[in-house]
Each structure stands twice: as C-alpha cells, then as structure tokens.
Amino acid sequence: ILRGSVARPHLKPYMASLQLDGQHICGGFLIAEQWVLSAAHCTEETDGKLFQVLLGAHSLTEPEPHKRLYQVRAQFPHPGSNIHNNKDDLLLLQLEEKAELNADVRVLPFQREDRDVAADTVCEVAGWGTIDHSGTRPDKLHQVERPVISRDVCNHRTRHDGTITRNMMCTDSRRKDTCKGDSGGPLVCGGVAEGVVTAGSRVCGNYKKPAIYTRIAPYADWIDSVMASADG
Ligand SMILES: O=C(O)c1[nH]c2ccc(F)cc2c1NC(=O)[C@H]1C[C@@H]1c1ccccc1
C-alpha cells in the first residue's frame, strides 16, 4: 500500500496473508469459515506448491493472540484466468479445516448484486504489500482509502485503453495506491467486498495507470459452486 497508514490492529479480521516458506506473497480474505478468496496470478511462480494462509494477524512476525497459520487443502484458480491478461483473476483456497472465528478472525461478506459501484465512491483496501517506491515490505498491515473511477475513464486511451471489462473496476491511483504484495486483497465499499486487487504486474502510484480490481458479484455463482462441490 503506497502512502496509506498502518491499519488499526485486528480491525480488518477478514484479511489473510498467503505465504510460501514463511514469506508473504499475496493478500486474500475470508469469505467463509473454510474458504479464502485471492487472485489467480499469485500462483504463477509457486510451481504447484500450495500456499499457507495466515489469519488473525496484524504483524507478520510478532506473536499475536489469535494469529494462526492454516494449511490449504486445495486451490481453485478461476478456469478463465491466464498469464496474459487480468481476466477472471480469482483464486479460491480451501483451508485444511474450518478457521476458528474470533474477534481477530471473521468472514467478510462479498457483493452479490451485479451493479457497478458508483464513481467517486470512497472504498478502502488493505495489505502487506510494498509501501514505497524502493519496495519496502511492511511488517504490519497497511490500509488506504481510494475513490472508484468510472470504467469509461479507466478505459481511456491514455489509461488502460479499453482493457477494463465489465467484470473489472478501477480506483484512482494518484499518489495513494495498492502495490505489489497487495494483490488478492479485498476492495471494501460500505463494509462489503466489491473487488479483489488484481495481481498482474502494474506500476503503482501513477495516476495514468489506475488500480484494477476483479469485481466479485459477477463470480458469485462460480464461488458458490466451488464451495458447494469441494465438500466445503
Ligand atoms: O502482488 C502482486 O501483484 C503479485 N503478483 C504476482 C504474480 C506472480 C507471483 F509469483 C507473485 C505475485 C505477486 N506478489 C509478489 O510478487 C510478492 C512477493 C512480493 C511482495 C511484495 C511486497 C511485500 C511482500 C511480498
């Protein structure tokens, strides 16, 4: 998160850190007791290894009361996701067991109504991604508020030039922005997850390249079917 602030500890109890060998790779969030939603691109360099999912954390390194690392039973990248573009950039992770819910570990509801969030709506996004242009990696969760920009503005020739589909949405990236390591985290508007930070490589903090999110509502049926099928 560029030019945001340290989050209030454990006030975003749905946040997950997707890790490999103890290293934060991407964000994610708890959508059900045994399920975390993230971004499919985050699995690109894992050569088949499964993530571990850290829940209940504020600091990535310090001991905290409800912090717990969960094994993943199975990972389900959206079948339409691919390395060439940001389409269908969603990943469902089934935890090895149901997460123990408490003050620091809670499910975040996601939007099921497929209607665009109005431009200028201020939403918030959090993560353990880079916090400056030198790529400094924070130990504590950071957050930032960002206004939604319309798909037409985001698709302008000088911005994302028509690549933003109706299954995506954008926020203004002037100065304050998401960045590497924040991918997979939720864009929360009015207490509901409306989008997932896409994990395609992208410049951060440049107003010419707004942040891109996968809208969740269009995928509600896919999410429900995967959770129902995998004895979730
Ligand atoms: O965050 C992303 O956009 C993104 N997209 C990817 C695609 C493939 C892929 F193998 C990884 C990623 C990845 N995450 C990262 O590189 C994470 C490792 C870097 C990081 C940055 C800040 C703080 C901690 C760790």
The ligand as an ORCA input file, in Angstrom:
! r2SCAN-3c Opt
* xyz 0 1
  O       1.389     -8.732     -5.553
  C       1.297     -8.982     -6.775
  O       0.754     -8.241     -7.613
  C       1.853    -10.227     -7.248
  N       1.547    -10.713     -8.461
  C       2.238    -11.890     -8.597
  C       2.296    -12.787     -9.642
  C       3.079    -13.910     -9.530
  C       3.786    -14.119     -8.360
  F       4.530    -15.221     -8.277
  C       3.762    -13.261     -7.289
  C       2.968    -12.141     -7.426
  C       2.717    -11.062     -6.571
  N       3.219    -10.872     -5.284
  C       4.573    -10.692     -5.099
  O       5.365    -10.619     -6.005
  C       5.022    -10.577     -3.695
  C       6.318    -11.198     -3.291
  C       6.119     -9.735     -3.344
  C       5.929     -8.932     -2.131
  C       5.746     -7.590     -2.270
  C       5.563     -6.822     -1.136
  C       5.567     -7.387      0.135
  C       5.740     -8.756      0.251
  C       5.909     -9.541     -0.880
*
